Amino acid sequence: MTPAFSLPPEAAEPQLHVARRTLERLRTVPALAGRYAGRPGPHTLAELAALPPLAKDDLNTALAHLEPAAEQAATWLFQSGGSTGAPKVGYAPTGFYMAGVHAHWQPLDRSDVFVNAWGAGRMWGAHFLAAALADLAGCRIIALGSVTREEYGDWLAFLADRRVTAIGGTPSVLRLWFAHARAAGIELPSLRKVLWLGEAWQGQLAEDLAVVAPGARRWGMFGSTETWVVGTNTPDCPADTFHPLPDQLVHVGDGDLLDFTTLNPEMLNPVLRYRTGDAGELTTCRCGRPGPAMRVLGRRDSVVQVRGLGLDVDELIARAEREPGVTRAQVVLTEQRGRATGLDLLLLTGTGARPDAERLRTELLAAVFTLSTAFQHDPQSFRVRPVEELVGNERTGKTAALVLREEA
C-alpha cells in the first residue's frame, strides 16, 4: 500500500508537538479560528490528516495577524508569488533554515567557485537562501544576481576565466545563461554542478548544458517562501523527485494534492497541512536512498477562467510544446475589468526554428472547447505568436506559465 505520509508514525508522531503548537497559533487568528473549533491537537498522523488544509490566502491571513519574529537575529520578510497574482509575505530567520538542509544535502564544498544567479534584492528569497548554503559549505561565491541580455557575453567569459565550478538559479534564468553560451560558442569546462529552485527542471536546459558544460550535473531543491526548502535531490534522482527533509512532513491528500506540515520548532510560518497547489505522489527513488521520496506531478491550480469557462493552462502549454521547434510556451491573458479581452500563446523557439503558428492556432481553436467557445465571436482575440523571449519577472527571473495583464 502506498504511504500517505513521508514519515512513518513512529518517526513523525513524537514530533507532532510542533504541529499542536502551530494549531494553537492558528486558533488565535480570528478569521481562521472557526475552522479549527472542536478539532483536537494532532497526536497521530490520522488526526493530522483530519485537519483542514491551508491555502495561500489562509496562510497570508494568519501571518498578517501573527507577525512572527525570530528568537535570535533578524526576521526576514519575503515575497511569495507575484508572477501571476498579488504578492504574499513569508517570514524566515537569518540563515533561512539552511543549516538543516546542509546537514542532509551538500552539493557544494570548499573547493567550489559558486555563481549565485538567483535575482537579488527586493523581496525575493532564493538568492539569500543560496548564499546561506554557500556560507555553510565554505566555498568561494560570486553573488552575480540578474544580468541584462547585453551583459551575458562578458559575464560568461569572466566565469570561464574564473573556472567556475557551480552555478545556481531558477531554470528560467539558467536556461538564458546556457542558451547564450551555446549560441556564442562559449564553453564552461570547469562547471560541474547546477543548483536549481523555484520551477520545474527544463529539458531544453539539459540539452544546452550537454553542449556548454558536459561535466555539469543538476542538484535540485523543492519548496516555497511559505514552507522554505521541503526536499532535495541529487544527480542520481529524477528531476521531478525529491527527498523530504526530516523536519518537513509531506502528505498526499485528495486529488493527489500535496500538503506540508513543519516539524521544525523554529519555523516562523505556521505551516500546517499547507497546500502549494502541487500534485504528487510518494514513491521509491531510483537513487536507492531508503524511505519514501516525493515525486512532483505538476500544478493542479492551473485552470484559469476565460469568459466564464475554465482553461487548463498547463494542458495548452503542453500541446504547444509538442510542436517542432518550440522549446517553451507561455499563456498571456489580458483582462479589462475582470473580463478577458485577449489571449496570447507565446512560443519560444530554438535557433533557426520556425513553427507554423497559424496552423497551430487553427488547430487549437478547433480542438479546445474553451477557446472555440470563449472566442467564438472574436476569434482574432486568440493569438499564437513565436517570440525570442517569454514574459519574465525582472525581479526574480522566473518565467511563469501564465501571465495576467490588466488593460486600462
Sequence and secondary structure as in RCSB ss.txt:
>XXXX:A:sequence
MTPAFSLPPEAAEPQLHVARRTLERLRTVPALAGRYAGRPGPHTLAELAALPPLAKDDLNTALAHLEPAAEQAAT
WLFQSGGSTGAPKVGYAPTGFYMAGVHAHWQPLDRSDVFVNAWGAGRMWGAHFLAAALADLAGCRIIALGSVTRE
EYGDWLAFLADRRVTAIGGTPSVLRLWFAHARAAGIELPSLRKVLWLGEAWQGQLAEDLAVVAPGARRWGMFGST
ETWVVGTNTPDCPADTFHPLPDQLVHVGDGDLLDFTTLNPEMLNPVLRYRTGDAGELTTCRCGRPGPAMRVLGRR
DSVVQVRGLGLDVDELIARAEREPGVTRAQVVLTEQRGRATGLDLLLLTGTGARPDAERLRTELLAAVFTLSTAF
QHDPQSFRVRPVEELVGNERTGKTAALVLREEA
>XXXX:A:secstr
   SBSS HHHHGGGTHHHHHHHHHHHTSHHHHGGGTT    SSHHHHHTS  B HHHHHHHHHHH    SSS E
EEEEE  SSS  EEEEEETTTTHHHHHTT     TT EEEE S  STT  HHHHHHHHHHHHT EEEE     GG
GHHHHHHHHHHTT  EEEE HHHHHHHHHHHHHHT   TT  EEEE SS   HHHHHHHHHH TT EEEEEEEET
TTEEEEE  TTS TTEEEE TTEEEEE GGGEEEEEE  TT  S  SSEEEEEEEEEE  TT  SS EEEEEEES
  EEEETTEEEEHHHHHHHHHTSTTEEEEEEEEEEETTEEEEEEEEEEE TT    HHHHHHHHHHH HHHHHHT
SS GGGEEEEEESS    TTT    SEEEEE  
